[in-house]
Structure formats: structure tokens, C-alpha cells
Amino acid sequence: MAITPMMQQYISIKEHYQDAFLFFRLGDFYEMFYEDAKLAARELEITLTSRGGGVDGERIPMCGVPYHSADQYIARLIEKGYKIAICEQVEDPKEAKGVVKREVVQLITPGTVMTEGSLRPKENNYLAAMTASDDGTYSLAVVDMTTGESKATRGLSERLVSQELNSFQCREVVVASNIGQAVLDHLQQHAFTLSYEESEAMPMAFESLLPKDSHQDIARVYGRLLTYLLHTQKRTLDHLQPVETYEVMQYMRLNEQTRRNLELVSTMRGAHKKGSLLWLLDQTKTAMGGRRLKQWIEKPLLNEAEISERLAMVEAFIAHFFEKESLRELLNDIYDLERLVGRISYGNVNARELLQLKQSLGQIPAIKKVLQAIDSASLQRLAGEIDPCEDIDTLIEQAISEDPPISITEGGMIKEGYDEKLDEYRYISKNGKAWLAQLEQQERDATGIKSLKIGYNKVFGYYIEVTKANLKYLPEGRYERKQTLTNAERYITPELKEKEKLIMEAQEKMVDLEYQLFQNIRKEIKAHSERLQKLARYISTVDVLQSLATVSSENNYVKPVFNHERRIRLTNSRHPVVEKVLDSGQFVANDLYMDDTCDVLLITGPNMGGKSTAMRQVALAAIMAQIGCFVPADEAVLPIFDQIFTRIGAADDLVSGQSTFMVEMAEAKEAVTEATEQSLILLDEIGRGTSTYDGIAIARSIVEFIHTHVKAKTLFSTHYHELTDLEQALARLRNVHVGAKEEEGRVVFLHKVMKGAADKSYGIHVAELAELPEEVIRRASEILVELEAGSSRQQSVTQVATAIEKEEQPEEEQVPVHGPESTVETEQLALFAELSSTDEGKLSKKEKTVLKQLKSIELLAMTPMDAMNQLFELQKQLRSN
């Protein structure tokens, strides 16, 4: 048996949407078939059934979701990264010849979703497109369909593309099908939904959105993005705003690791907002203000004048407490203007949402008045630029009823008095119903049948209903029979027919006219989209500034001062988030000073002593200052940092198959190769992922390289106490430590950063606090005593290095590199030989050769990985027969 025509239609449409679920409209359901049905049934946990119509009578797998509740199912699929092609009937079934014509009217994807159930109010939903250039760089464009914001940049390396995609938290990326495999692999590893668009031509309808002097790379990538939107959305996109071109260098660069390690917008564990910097700073009252704040945190400023202007406005809000609180009350009543404008332009706004727009616009004059009352030139200038859009407010006030229905196709939206024709239809409908009530009473009186009633249904229209028990009382020939029921008869009269026609025409025309009037109102408001979007930007900016002022005031933050001498001076500095989650008074504030004579702080001290917290709070202070927020300290003097690099914590990268140590080295490499003198580097426990001597060598080499070549302000925490002698060797390095002391055999953490190196690590004390078994703690203490005793007999790294420099053995302690009972095959070769005073034997020729090679190495000119490789080669030479 051949496949049915309807299934042939389904298959032909599905061929064009292989990477999407095809929601195929059949009556009141969206149906899915074949593999779509199997996958959807599993992902949505709905029943999988089957139907006939396949080849040779084959049963076709099938599942479906109700049309009226499809949004919730679409939202669940979008959250999982799927795409959905909505296929609707595009002709009246009554007029169709054969199978009803169907077409895909919209492709919903993670980057283009517009339904509220799939969106988070205080987060943008960015769709990105990227294009490769001939010079090996990439261009990037992003758009938020819900707000119309568009941004584009060019000249990016693969690393910077990844950095930007993550900073925008893009859910979907559009590329050409011939994109490089390495880039493709990277995008797939980061779980972006991938889509393909070959065309880079700028659609003529959108040429005005691109600045005339735009580089061709910007035009190409933006053209790809807009073409993809036209192909998938199949409707006007009038709410798209002109593209904002930017350079990556305009903002502080924060790579993915830094964002994660500093927990800027979500926590490392669980990816929750609570516990992040965004959570702390978010005292915004509007959804669009929340999104703007997140954007500021992701991209701190570098321009000192712009930062200073933000800080001045925050300071003005702090100084005008009552005005700020009044403003917060007014902002409470403002809805999401950006997304309301998007929905108006997209054509899926309803009357209730227009009332939300009206209520929001009603607050604008009072907001302007509050801003003008504050003694701040910047805020007063901003107030002067705010357009209250009073004409739009008036239009909605005159047109939209106070309690409209959600649906826009059932009437009840437009106020009486707005349209004369509509009022006429309403009069006919209203009076017609009154006439029907009067007729019903008249017929009851005439027939004496008290249960007689006039009713209505969609099939038969209006009718007079008489129960069969009362038919005997009905005068002969009074009514014309219309329908027979089990217990009653339904009748019609010429007069009722005529009235029915008038009422039905009035009701039908009334609903159609209301819908048309609503569309006209929506179109009129849509013409002012640009004004409303500009208003939304101003209001969201005001909301962020008051939020930063509120947080700064409540937590006693201080206004930062910037300098060009790269000085850092933080007095009584605190970690803003840790301070907030701890009980009052528990957080220990710290001082940190780095002038032009100090580029590196080497931080030692015990685990749980607060090294990582102290490091993070410096970075967070810098980020807060450069977004325009006050800083958690009593005094804050900072340079403007162009980049922040962090290597904190240990984790495997299972997706790319990298071990903890390889991840550590890769992140360290990015810091030492990309940082400049204007950067800030935080490195925590570098080298701990390998053996002790290898770790010390790598850690020391990195510190020396940063000190001598990079010269960035660096905080380097370590448990390798052997590195503390670098303070004598490196002029711009200082030792500091986090304090701890022993009381009655137990360690007490002071959480205070102090000058000088720590005297011990207190590792066993920390293990004891973790309640390891007593036997384990006791044995560890015994082993520590033995190791420390052995260590005291070893020559220091500096002494051995000096001996090598002189090409001679120390006079009192000379031993071969390996003793007579040494098992070279199973033991690791020490980085420096232990020279015993009891053995005066001479080094072998091979060993002297290796020492000469070691002496000739230019360590400061090597990368950490090169240093590792060189040490391995020297060790291999010594072990060879």
C-alpha cells in the first residue's frame, strides 16, 4: 500500500528541516512522526503511539502535543538545545482541494525564541554568527531577538572568539558549512547549538542598520546573521536596532577561566546566581536593568573618563538618599520596556501587555523630576534626554479597555467611544440581546409555558426551546420546527431569524473590527519603536546606577581612585560576596599595597588561611571599580587593568581530555603570554599537579618570567616555601603570608595578610580539622619529623646553584649523584644533587656535562613547558647507560 498523501506532505516538508522537530499541525494538535516522534516522546516524557499510512501498511511512530499548550513543550525542548519548525495550515480546509496546504511559518531555535517561558527576565538571549576572514581572523556578530540589540566586532583570534561567545553567553552560533574543523570542535565542546547559513550578503531591507563606514568583515558577518533570521523567522524584524560595532580592546578582557574563578555571574559549583558578584550587586528593580548590570560586569570599562562619570552618578545617588529611594519605588512599576517593544514589533503582543507599556510610561515624568532634583550634572543631562513618550501613553489610554482578555481575537479590548462604528455594532449586539430577553418573556406569556426559553448554539443559531411535556400547550402553527431533541423541540420564527441575522452580523463584525483596530494601534506604536528602545536604555542605565549606589551605601564601600603609576593600595579590603554570606563581623579585612617597586606578591601560608580569598578580592575590587561601583575597602587606589588572568582551583577538563596539570599549564601559559604591564595576574598553587621538584622548578620559572618580562601586577600563592628566597633574587618581588598560630596543639587561622614568608604550612593541622582518623594524623606527624630532619641535611637550592656557577663541589660535602645502593631506574632524580661530606669522590664526565648544560640554560627566556622539557632531557642523559 502506498504512503498516504498527508504523510507524503509531511516527509517533503521534513526534508528541509532535518535538524529540527517538525511540529505538524493536525486539527488541535501538533503531531510528530518517525524519529522525531521517538525522540520527542523520550525528551518530553509523553506517550508514543503509531498510525497507519506507511509503506506497505507500515505503522508510523507518532506523538503529539495540544496546540493550546504547545509553548510549554517548546520551552522544554529549547532548554535542551533543540530547534522546532512550526508547520501550520495555510489555507481554509473548506476550500482545500485534496490535502490542506501546510508550510513552516517559523523556526524556533535557542537563539531566536521569543516566548516568555523560554526566557529569563534578567538575562539576554543572544544569537551569534561568525565568519572567517582571509587573514585567519574571525568576525563576530550577536543579536538579542527579544530586545533588538545588535553588536559586532572583527579581527578576533580563535581564543578571542571563544572569549566573546562566552561573555555574551550565546545559546546558538550560526556559521558557514565550511568552517574549520578545529573551530567546529570547539563550538561543539562548549555545547552551543550550531546552525548553518552560507549567504553573507546584507539583506537590502536592513542596510540602514549598518553604519556606512563599516568594515567589509562586519558587513559580511552581520549579513550572515540577518539572512539566517529572515530564513527562520519569516516575518518582519522592524525592532532590530542599528548594530553597535566595538573593539575587544575597549573593555577589560576576562577569559572564561577568570569569569568562572571569580564567580562573576554564577558560582563555580552549581552555576547558581546566588553567591556570585552579580547576585551581590543586583539591586535593580527592572528586568532590563538586571540585564544591563550583567553586561557591565561582563565588560568592565577601560576609559577613565567613562568610569569616572559612572562613579560620579553613583556618588550622587548615595548623597541623595531620599531621591534614590523615591526612584526605586517608581522603577518598581516599570515593566520590561525592551522586550515589550520586541513583542510589539514581532506581532505577538496582546492588549494586557499594552497596558503594561502604558503603566510604565506613566512613571517616566516622575522619574525625570527625581533625576532633575539631584545635584549631578550627568544625571540632570540624562534626565533631559529622556523622552516620556506621552503620545503613546495617551493613545493606549484612549484605546485599550481597563481589563482586556488575553486573546486578541475574541473582542473586549477596545474602549467605548474610541471608534464610532464599533460602538454601533456593540449597540446592536447589546440591544439585540435585550430584545431576545423581551421576546422570551413575551412568548412565555402568550403560550403560558413558563419553561420556554430562547437559546443559541454555533450550529443552529438562535432558537425557541419547548420541552415535550409542554408541546400540547403550544398553539398550532405558531412556530417553525428547527430541531428535535430527546426531551424537547426547538423552533424558529421569521422575526427571530431576522433579529438573529442582525445580532450575528453585529457580533462578527464587532470582533473583526476590534481585531483590526488593535492591529492598527499596535502598528502605530511600532512606528515609535526607536523612541521606546532609547527610553528603555536610559531607564535601564538609571536602574543599574541606583543599584550600585544602593549596594555601595548599604555595605560601606568606598569610591576608588585611579592612578597611572600602577600602584595598588587597598586598606581594610574585603571580599564583597564572602563578607555578605558570613555573619556580621566575621570577615577579617586586609591591607594590600603594591607600589612601583613591587610587581609580584609571593603569598605563603596554610590551606584555609585565606590566600585565595585575598587574591580574589583584589581582582573583584578592580572589576567593581571599572564598572563604576564603589569598592569594599576603607581606601582604594587602583590602576586601570586591561586584563585579569586567574589560575585558581584544580579541575580536569574531561571534554577536551586534559588532566588537572595540563589545564593548569595551559591557563598559566595564557597568562604569561597574553598579559601586559597593565594586567593583573592571580596564580594559585602553580606546579602542584606534578612532582615536588618539577613543581618548584616550574613555579619558580614562571615567577621569574613574569617579574622580568611581563611585569604585570601579580599575586602568586604557593605552598613551596623554597620559593621565598626569590625576594633576595628579584628586586620587585615581596613575600607576604596569611597568618596562623598554634594554640594547645591546634591551628588557629588569623585570615590576615602579613609581611614576610610563612614559617610552616600547617597541612597536618588542616587534616586534623577535617577529622581524618587519629592514626593517620599521628603517622603523618611522625613522617613530617623524619622528612624535616632529612631536609635539614640537604643543601639549599641557592648554595647548590652557587656551587654549579663556580664549577666546583662544596669542600665539605662531596658525593656522587647516585650512591652505591641507588636504584636509578625506580627513583626520581633530584633537581639538585645532595653532596655528602663523607664522600670525596669526583663527578663522572657525563654528570659534569649535564651540570655545564644546566648552567648554560637561559631560564628566564623559556616558557614553563620548555623548562619541563629541558629538565626531562637532562634527567634522561643522567639515567642513560
Buried (B, 14 or more C-beta within 10 A) or exposed (E): EEBBEBBEBBEEBBEEBEEBBBBBBBEEBBBBBBEBBBBBBEBBEBEBBBBEBBEEEEEBBBBBBEBEEBBEBBBBBBEEBBBBBBBBBEEEEEEEEEBBBBEBBBBBBBBBBBBBEBBEEBBBBBBBBBBBBEEEBBBBBBBBBBBBBBBBBBBBEBEBBBBBBBBBBBBBBBBBEEBEEEBBEBBEEBEBBBBEBEBBEBBEEBEEBBBEEBBEBBBBBBBBBBBBBBEBBEEEBBBBBEBEBBEBEEBBBBBBBBBBBBBBBBBBEEEEBEBBBBBBBBBBBBBBBBBBBBBBBBBBBBEEEEBBBBBBBBBBBBBBEEBBBBBBEBBEBBBBBBBBBBBBBBBEBBBBBBBBBBBBBBBBEBBBEBBBBBEBEBBBEBBEEBBBBEEBBEBBBEBBBEEBBEEBEEBBBBBEEBBEEBBBBBEBBEEBBEBBEEBBEEBBEEBEBEEBBBEEEEEEBBBBBBBEEBEEEBEEEEBEEBBEEEEBBBBBBEEBEEBBEBBBBBBEBBBEBBBEBBEEBBEEBBEBBBBBBBBBBBBBBBBBBBBBBBBBBEBEBBBBBBEEEBBBBBBBBBBBBBBBEEEEEEBBBBBBBBEEEBBBBBBBBBBBBBBBBBBBBBBBBBBBBBBBBBBBBBBBBBBBBBBBBBBBBEEEEEEEEBEBBBBBBBBBBBBBEBBEEBBBBBBBBBBBBBEBBBBBBBBBBBBBBBBBEBBBBBBBBBBBBBBBBBBEEBEBBBBBBBBBEEEEEEBEBBBBBBEEBBEBBBBBBBBBBEEEEEEEBEEBEEEBEEEEEEEEEBBEBEBBBEBBEEEEBBEEBBBBBBEEEEEEEEEEBBBBBBBBEEEEEEBEEEBEBBBEEBEEBEBEEBBBBEBBEBBEEBBEEBEEE
